[in-house]
Amino acid sequence: MATTNDIKNGSVLNLDGQLWTVIDFQHVKPGKGGAFVRTKMKSVMSGKVVDRTFNAGTKIDFETVDRRDYQYLYQDGDGYVFMDLTDYDQVTVSSAVVGDAVNFMLENQSVQLAMNNDVPLYIELPTSVILEITYTEPGLQGDRSTGGTKPATVETGYQIQVPLFIEQGTKVKIDTRDGSYLGRVTE
């Protein structure tokens, strides 16, 4: 069992039966009183962010999280099938674990899957993906009531806001963290 002195950014802790990823930590030695560790942690399952303070030297449980490269193959009912790129084993991940990542995943796309004791925890996508616009209304040059953007649907079915000059069939770069338009891709 490790102590709070071993905490690093990215560490995964098991607190009260839940897994938490350390986003930020700070060792504090006040002039008066004992030292402590102030942390900001994110719940692996729900994504909730909390601040928590530990006394220095407190024993805590670290969990090992194995992040490996997988390839998204296809959707199978309520699950999504991924293939490990090292040993070609396939694993089915529930839609609850995949979450919003489904908005940016195409078949045969590479992703990182975080596993703990062979249980999938979450999916890490690249920070940006390139998707094709499958439907959008033609933009009128004089229309500025929406700030120069219009809704567009990409090939995964997700809807984003794009500038008026973007047409159907255009490939665009999208930020996977917030679903925002980053730019047009010319090949």
PEQUI-V418882 format. One record per pair of residues at least 12 apart in sequence whose ideal C-beta (glycine too) atoms are under 10 Angstrom apart, sorted by sequence separation. I is the first residue (numbers start at 1). J is the second residue. If there is no record, write none. Layout:
I_J / I_J
This chain:
9_21 / 10_22 / 25_37 / 26_38 / 39_51 / 40_52 / 70_82 / 71_83 / 79_91 / 80_92 / 81_93 / 111_123 / 112_124 / 138_150 / 149_161 / 150_162 / 160_172 / 162_174 / 172_184 / 173_185 / 9_22 / 10_23 / 25_38 / 26_39 / 38_51 / 39_52 / 69_82 / 70_83 / 71_84 / 79_92 / 80_93 / 98_111 / 111_124 / 112_125 / 137_150 / 139_152 / 148_161 / 149_162 / 150_163 / 171_184 / 172_185 / 8_22 / 9_23 / 11_25 / 24_38 / 25_39 / 26_40 / 38_52 / 39_53 / 68_82 / 69_83 / 70_84 / 71_85 / 76_90 / 78_92 / 79_93 / 80_94 / 111_125 / 112_126 / 136_150 / 137_151 / 147_161 / 148_162 / 149_163 / 150_164 / 152_166 / 160_174 / 170_184 / 171_185 / 7_22 / 9_24 / 22_37 / 24_39 / 25_40 / 37_52 / 38_53 / 39_54 / 69_84 / 70_85 / 77_92 / 79_94 / 80_95 / 98_113 / 110_125 / 111_126 / 136_151 / 137_152 / 146_161 / 148_163 / 149_164 / 150_165 / 152_167 / 153_168 / 160_175 / 166_181 / 170_185 / 171_186 / 9_25 / 23_39 / 24_40 / 25_41 / 37_53 / 38_54 / 68_84 / 69_85 / 70_86 / 76_92 / 78_94 / 79_95 / 82_98 / 97_113 / 109_125 / 110_126 / 135_151 / 136_152 / 147_163 / 148_164 / 150_166 / 152_168 / 155_171 / 158_174 / 170_186 / 171_187 / 8_25 / 22_39 / 23_40 / 24_41 / 36_53 / 37_54 / 68_85 / 69_86 / 71_88 / 73_90 / 75_92 / 78_95 / 79_96 / 80_97 / 97_114 / 109_126 / 135_152 / 136_153 / 147_164 / 148_165 / 149_166 / 154_171 / 167_184 / 7_25 / 22_40 / 23_41 / 24_42 / 36_54 / 37_55 / 68_86 / 77_95 / 78_96 / 79_97 / 80_98 / 93_111 / 105_123 / 134_152 / 135_153 / 136_154 / 146_164 / 152_170 / 154_172 / 156_174 / 161_179 / 162_180 / 163_181 / 166_184 / 7_26 / 20_39 / 21_40 / 22_41 / 23_42 / 36_55 / 37_56 / 44_63 / 68_87 / 70_89 / 71_90 / 73_92 / 79_98 / 104_123 / 133_152 / 134_153 / 135_154 / 160_179 / 161_180 / 162_181 / 165_184 / 7_27 / 20_40 / 21_41 / 22_42 / 35_55 / 36_56 / 37_57 / 70_90 / 75_95 / 93_113 / 105_125 / 109_129 / 133_153 / 134_154 / 135_155 / 144_164 / 152_172 / 154_174 / 159_179 / 160_180 / 161_181 / 163_183 / 4_25 / 20_41 / 21_42 / 34_55 / 35_56 / 36_57 / 37_58 / 44_65 / 70_91 / 72_93 / 80_101 / 101_122 / 102_123 / 104_125 / 131_152 / 133_154 / 134_155 / 143_164 / 158_179 / 160_181 / 162_183 / 163_184 / 5_27 / 19_41 / 20_42 / 21_43 / 34_56 / 35_57 / 36_58 / 80_102 / 91_113 / 93_115 / 97_119 / 98_120 / 101_123 / 103_125 / 104_126 / 131_153 / 132_154 / 133_155 / 134_156 / 135_157 / 142_164 / 162_184 / 4_27 / 18_41 / 19_42 / 20_43 / 21_44 / 34_57 / 37_60 / 70_93 / 75_98 / 82_105 / 97_120 / 99_122 / 100_123 / 101_124 / 106_129 / 131_154 / 132_155 / 134_157 / 136_159 / 139_162 / 141_164 / 19_43 / 20_44 / 91_115 / 97_121 / 98_122 / 99_123 / 101_125 / 104_128 / 105_129 / 106_130 / 130_154 / 131_155 / 132_156 / 135_159 / 136_160 / 139_163 / 140_164 / 141_165 / 18_43 / 19_44 / 20_45 / 24_49 / 28_53 / 80_105 / 83_108 / 85_110 / 97_122 / 98_123 / 100_125 / 104_129 / 106_131 / 129_154 / 131_156 / 139_164 / 154_179 / 13_39 / 15_41 / 18_44 / 19_45 / 21_47 / 23_49 / 72_98 / 81_107 / 93_119 / 94_120 / 97_123 / 103_129 / 105_131 / 106_132 / 136_162 / 138_164 / 139_165 / 18_45 / 23_50 / 24_51 / 25_52 / 26_53 / 29_56 / 75_102 / 91_118 / 93_120 / 104_131 / 129_156 / 131_158 / 133_160 / 137_164 / 139_166 / 154_181 / 11_39 / 13_41 / 15_43 / 18_46 / 20_48 / 21_49 / 23_51 / 28_56 / 82_110 / 91_119 / 92_120 / 93_121 / 103_131 / 136_164 / 139_167 / 12_41 / 20_49 / 25_54 / 27_56 / 72_101 / 82_111 / 84_113 / 91_120 / 93_122 / 131_160 / 133_162 / 138_167 / 152_181 / 5_35 / 7_37 / 9_39 / 11_41 / 14_44 / 18_48 / 20_50 / 22_52 / 72_102 / 75_105 / 93_123 / 136_166 / 138_168 / 4_35 / 9_40 / 13_44 / 80_111 / 82_113 / 84_115 / 136_167 / 137_168 / 4_36 / 5_37 / 7_39 / 12_44 / 20_52 / 75_107 / 136_168 / 149_181 / 4_37 / 72_105 / 74_107 / 133_166 / 135_168 / 136_169 / 3_37 / 7_41 / 72_106 / 73_107 / 74_108 / 133_167 / 134_168 / 135_169 / 136_170 / 4_39 / 15_50 / 72_107 / 73_108 / 133_168 / 134_169 / 71_107 / 72_108 / 73_109 / 132_168 / 133_169 / 15_52 / 71_108 / 72_109 / 132_169 / 133_170 / 71_109 / 72_110 / 82_120 / 132_170 / 133_171 / 13_52 / 15_54 / 70_109 / 71_110 / 72_111 / 132_171 / 133_172 / 22_62 / 70_110 / 71_111 / 80_120 / 131_171 / 132_172 / 13_54 / 69_110 / 70_111 / 72_113 / 82_123 / 130_171 / 131_172 / 19_61 / 21_63 / 69_111 / 70_112 / 71_113 / 130_172 / 131_173 / 20_63 / 68_111 / 69_112 / 70_113 / 80_123 / 129_172 / 130_173 / 131_174 / 17_61 / 19_63 / 21_65 / 68_112 / 69_113 / 129_173 / 130_174 / 15_60 / 67_112 / 68_113 / 70_115 / 128_173 / 129_174 / 14_60 / 15_61 / 19_65 / 67_113 / 68_114 / 128_174 / 129_175 / 7_54 / 13_60 / 14_61 / 66_113 / 67_114 / 68_115 / 128_175 / 129_176 / 13_61 / 14_62 / 15_63 / 66_114 / 67_115 / 106_154 / 127_175 / 128_176 / 4_53 / 5_54 / 11_60 / 12_61 / 13_62 / 14_63 / 65_114 / 66_115 / 106_155 / 127_176 / 128_177 / 4_54 / 12_62 / 13_63 / 65_115 / 66_116 / 70_120 / 104_154 / 106_156 / 126_176 / 127_177 / 3_54 / 4_55 / 5_56 / 11_62 / 12_63 / 45_96 / 64_115 / 65_116 / 66_117 / 72_123 / 103_154 / 105_156 / 125_176 / 133_184 / 3_55 / 4_56 / 5_57 / 11_63 / 12_64 / 45_97 / 47_99 / 64_116 / 65_117 / 66_118 / 104_156 / 124_176 / 125_177 / 128_180 / 130_182 / 3_56 / 4_57 / 5_58 / 7_60 / 12_65 / 47_100 / 63_116 / 64_117 / 70_123 / 72_125 / 103_156 / 129_182 / 130_183 / 132_185 / 3_57 / 4_58 / 6_60 / 8_62 / 11_65 / 63_117 / 67_121 / 102_156 / 103_157 / 104_158 / 128_182 / 131_185 / 3_58 / 4_59 / 7_62 / 10_65 / 66_121 / 67_122 / 102_157 / 103_158 / 127_182 / 128_183 / 130_185 / 3_59 / 4_60 / 6_62 / 65_121 / 102_158 / 103_159 / 2_59 / 3_60 / 10_67 / 65_122 / 67_124 / 103_160 / 130_187 / 1_59 / 2_60 / 63_121 / 100_158 / 1_60 / 2_61 / 3_62 / 1_61 / 2_62 / 1_62 / 44_114 / 104_174 / 103_174 / 104_175 / 105_176 / 44_116 / 104_176 / 103_176 / 104_177 / 47_122 / 101_176 / 104_179 / 45_121 / 100_176 / 103_179 / 44_121 / 45_122 / 100_177 / 44_122 / 100_179 / 21_114 / 19_114 / 19_116 / 19_119 / 21_121 / 21_122 / 12_114 / 14_116 / 19_121 / 19_122 / 12_116 / 12_121
